[in-house]
Amino acid sequence: MEKDSAIAITGAAGFIASYLTGYLNSLGFERLILVDDFSKEAKAPNLAGKKFIQKIHRDEFADWLQAHPGSVQHLFHLGARTDTTEMDYEVHRRLNLEYSKSIWACCTAQQIPLVYASSAATYGGGEHGYDDRHDTVPLLRPLNPYGQSKQDFDLWVLQQNTQPPFWAGLKFFNVYGPNEYHKGRMASVILHAHKQIKETGRARLFRSHNPAFTDGGQMRDFVYVKDVVHMCYWLMETRPSSGLYNIGSGKARSFLDLMKALFQALNLPAQIDFIDTPPDIRGKYQYFTEANMQKIRDAGYTRPFYSLETGVREYVSDFLESGRYY
């Protein structure tokens, strides 16, 4: 990727995309075209101090791309409706599926390399494992409309005969790190628990409603946002085989491990209370996720991943304690 390349980033004011914007700036990329609905004030600090050449409203972007062929050399499509508690599939169909199809069509027509956000939510309950192989995709059964919309786009992509010169669909696992302050209920457990500890000295975790898991023994593949953007950039820069790629740490850890790492980062004794999982998500709750990271490793990605303890410590000390943004 040349430093004078024009790079478009959708969802630019959001969590991962704003971090990616800052990371690209740090590498010398400043010809960035940021795409989002910029009306949400809570997201504004995510882009403070970032260098870019243009902002475009997400609803106008596909038309803008068609009207300005050759204006974009690389496209990171990270914008989506990410609320897993939004049960109206029509919302996700419009913002996640149909919008992504329009981005794909533009990238295909103008031969723009495309990296887009899929999700580990496509794996559903994990009954078919967490391998980013294409042959298992039709078997996957997501647990909510958000995951279904991501699954539907992956399926659609795999059926396309005309494609961008390179594409990668990224199955993000449980991402945490700076610039997620605006996410409310959808923010990481770390952000919520940090706030709880600051207010009460204690943290809350969901009780297990599955006899196979103890309270706090539910496991997730937690991945630090810094690792996520390193992989996003590496895929666009090196362009290995096009396809779906898991973006995780490759190591499942329990929520208790997460809380211990958080309290340790704060130099406090662990004080944890367990509460019932809300009924609206209890039946759709994942008890275990772990990304198989072999595909991206086999493609040549060699950078080691942050351990949970190291990532949490950096997030807490460099960002959460001061409220700093990246």
N, C-alpha and C positions, 0 to 999 in steps of 0.2 A: 504494500500500500504506500503510494507516494504521499509525502507530506502535504502536497497541494491538492490531493484528492478531495472531492466534495462527498461528504458522508452524511446520509440522512438517518435519523434516529427517531422512530416513533415511540410514543409513551415517554418522551424525553424528560418530562417533569416528574416522572415516577421514580420509584426506588432504584431498581437495577439500571434503568436507562440513564438516570442522572449521574449515577456513579460511573457508568461507562463514558458519559460525556466528559466528566472530570479526568478519567483515566486517559482518554484520547488526547485531551488538552495537555496532559503531562508528558505525552509522547511527541508533542509538537503538532498535532492535528487541530487546526482552528477553523477550517472551512466546513463547519458542521451546520446542517439544516435540521432544526429541531421541530418535531411534529407532536402535537398534543392538543388537548383542550386546556388552554392556559388560564381558564377562569377560576380555578380552585386556588384560593389564596394560601391554603395550608401547604401547597406544593412549591410555592414561589421560592422559598429559601434553598430548595434543592438545586436551583440553577444560578443562584447568586454568585457572581464572579466568574462564571463559566464563559468561555470564548466561543462564539458561533457567528455565522453570517446571516442567518435568517430564521424566523419562527413562522410556522404555517399551522393553521388550525387543522386538526385531524380530518374534519369533514371536507376540507378543500384539497387535501394532499394528493389524492389519486388524480383529480382533474389537473392539478398543478404539474404533476409528473408528466402527464400526457401532453400538456401544453409546452413543456420545457425539456424535450428529449436531449439527452447528453449532459444534463445538468448535474446528475448524480452518478458517482462511480461505485459506491458501495451503500448498501442499505441494511440497517439493523432494525427489524420490526419487532419491537418489544412492547408495544402498546396493546392493551387488552382490558376487558372488564374482568377483574380478578377476584371478585367477591364470591367465595364458595358458598355463601349462605343465600345468594340470589337464586331463587328456585324457578324463575321465569326463563325458560330456555330461549324464548324469543329475543330477550335482551342479549344473551350470549351469542345467539345465532347472528344477529345483526352486527354486533361490535367485534366479535372474535372470528366467526366463520366467514361471513360475506365480505367483511372489510379486508380480511387477510387474503381472500381470493382476488380482490381488486389490486392489492399490493403485488401479489404473485404475477398477475397478468401484466402489470407495468414492468416488473423486473424481467419477465420473459421477453416482452416486446423490445425493451431497450438493452437487454443483455447486461443487467445489473446483478452482481453477486448478492445473494440474500441470506442473511442469518435471521431466523425468526424464533419467537418464544413459543414452544409447546409447553408441556407441563408433566411432572410426575403424577399429577392427578389422573392422567390417562390410564395409569396402571390399576386403578380401582383398588380392590382389596388385596391385590398382589397374588391372586391365585395362579397367575401365569408367570410369576416372577417379575424381575425388574431388569430384563435384558432389552437393550435398544435395537433388537433385530427387527427387520421389516416383516418377516413372515408371521410373527406373533401379533402384529398390530390389529388385524381383524378380530382376534379373540378377546381383546381387552374390553372390560366393562367398567367404565368410570362410575363413581358413586354420586356425582352431582352434575347439574347442568353445565357448570363451568368446565369440569373435566371432559364432559361429553362434547362440548364445542371445540375443545383443543383436539380431542380424538377425531372428530369429524373432519377437521382441517388436515390432520396428518393423513387420514385415509384418502382424502381428496387429492392431496399432493402426490401420494404414491401411485395414483392412477393417471397422472398427467404425462402425456407424451412430449409436450413442449415445456421446457423448463428454463430457468435462469442458467447462466454459465456455471454457477456453483450455488448450491443451497444447503443449508443445515437447519434442521428443526431441533431446538434444544429443549430437552425434558428437564426443566429445573426442579430440583428437589427442595428441601426446606432451607431457603436462603435467608440469612440474617446479616445485619450490618448497618452502617450509617445510611442516612437519607430515607429511612422508613418511618420517620416520625409521624407522617401524615396518614398512615394506613389504618388507624383506628383498630377495630376488632381484628382486621386481617394482618396486623403487624406481628412480628415474631414473638414467641413466648419470652424471649430474653428482654425485649423492650418492655412488655407488660410487667414481667417479674421485677425488673429494675425499678420501675415506678412504684410497685407495691412495697418493695423493700425500703425504698426511700421514705415512704409514707408511714409504714407500720413496722418495719424491721423483719417482716415475714413475706414469704412468697406463696402463691397458690398454684396448684397443679390439678388437672382433671383426675378424678378417681377412675380406676379401671373398671369397666363394666364387662370385661372379658375374663373369664376364669383362668385363661392361659397367661395372663399378664398381671403382675402385682401393681398396686398403686404407684404411679411414677415409673413403672417398668416398661411402659409403652415406648417404642423405639422409632427413631427417625434418622434419615440421612441429613444431618445439618451441614450446610455448606456456607462458608464465609463469602460474602459478596465480592471480595477481592479476587478469590479463586474463580468465581463465576465470570467476571469481566476479563480475566486473563484468558480463559477458555474461549469466550466470545471473540476476542481479538485474534487469538491464535488461529481459530478456524477460518476467519475472514482473510487473515494474512497468508496462511499456508495453503488453504483450499485443498484439503485431502478429498477423499471420495465424498460426493454429496450424499446426504442421508440424515436420519434421525440420530441424535447423540444425547446420551445421559449427561447431565451437568450436576454432579453431586460430589461427595467426598469419597464415596465407595465404602464408607464405614458407618453402620448403624450404631447410634448411641441412645441411651435412655434419657427420658426427661429428668430423671434424678441426677444423672451425670451432668446434664446441662445446668441444673440448679446448683450443684456442688461447684461447678466451674465458675458460675456467676458469683456465688457467695465468696469463693476463694479470691476472685478478682477484686472484690470489695473489702477483703480482709475481715470478713464477718463470719460468725458461726452459722451454719445452715439451719434455718427455721422455716419449715415447709408445712402448709396446710393443704388438705385434699378436699376438693369440691366436686359435686356431681357434674358430669359432662352435660351441657345443655341439651334438652330433649330434641331440639331441632336439628342437631348434628350427630346425636348419639348413634343413630342407626347407620350413619354413613361415615363413621370414624375409622381411620386407618390406624392399626395398632403396630404396624411394622413397615418400614420402607428402607431399602438399601440399594443404591445405584450400582449396577455392574458397570465399571468404568473402563473395561478392557478395550472397547472399540476406539475411544479417543486415544488411549495409550498406544494401541497398535498402529494408530494413524501417525504417531510420532510426538504426542504431547508428553513431555517428560517432567514438567515442573511438579514438585511435591505439593500436596495439599496441606493447608493449615489444619492442625489438630483442633479439636473442639476447644480444648483448654487455651491454646494460643490465640485462636480467633476470638473467643469470648473476652479474653484478657485485653486484647487490643481494642475491641469494640467498646468495652467498658471504659478503659483508661483514656483512650484518645477521643472518644465521641460521647458516650452516654453521660459520663460524669460532668461534662461541660456543655452538653447539648450542641456540640459542634457538628457541622455538616462536612461532607467530603466534597 
